[in-house]
Amino acid sequence: MKKYQRLAQQIISQIELGAWLPGDKLPSLREQVASSGMSFMTVGHAYQMLESQGRIVARPQSGYYVASRPTPSQPSPPAQVMRDEVVDINTYIFDVLQASRDPSVVPFASAFPDPRLFPLQQLNRSLANVSKTATAMSVIENLPPGNVDLRHAIARRYAQQGMNISPEEIVITAGALEALNLSLQAVTEPGDWVIVENPCFYGALQALERLKLKALSIATDVREGIDLNALEHALNEYPVKACWLMTNSQNPLGFT
């Protein structure tokens, strides 16, 4: 259990034991940081988790309070469309990526195969061969839009799939994420709405944060995929400029 989860569970236990009653004001973030010895971000994450569970409520300019006990009722379905005018994900991602340095941690946050599956010997031989034949011109030949032979090979692969694309239309990037970032930057301006899945790949949220874009997250099911009715509703209600979706091997749910 992570630190913020332990703190959240501790507060839940205190509420259930009657230490904090409905309507009571909880210690502020700073007070909780001082008493728990945890970081400001960890405490904030714990409070956000409790708020999302309906255990506490935030009152602007006042603080956090224990929520009233709800009357028994049927659980309401999760929101199909959630809007976020200020995307703020980088601080949490940093913690996740730092945790992945622990060899005992399986990094489910990133869709990477086990490094032991890579053909390292073959890759090393290829790198050694390239280093022997590389010249000063090699760097220039691989500047954007990219290596000519590689772009021709990609065009031929498209042709085999029935798509006629000229090598001149192809740009080689440093990876899929750079290509997606460039595509997003080409069709949006700061303040525009972009649709993403919920949950979605954290790199998409980082791109939205960097470009100062607003997110509309659409409910996504592990079996059925994105909720098409909610998607239609969002497209009708908001001036959406782009959709960042994964229909094949969705990250993190894995469906196709």
Buried (B, 14 or more C-beta within 10 A) or exposed (E): EEBBEBBBBEBBEEBEEEEBEEEEEBBBBEEBBEEBEBEEBBBBBBBBBBBEEEBBBEEEEEBBBBBEEEEEEEEEEEEBBBEBEEBEBEEBBEBBEEEBEEEEEEEEBEEEEEEEEEEEEEEEEEEEEEEEEEEEEEEEEEEEBBBEEEBEEBBEEBEEEEEEBEBEEBEBBEEEBEEBBEBBBEEBEEEBBBBBBBBBBBBBBBBBBEBEBBBBBBBBEEEEBBBEEBBEBBBEEBEBBBBBBBEEEBBBBEBE
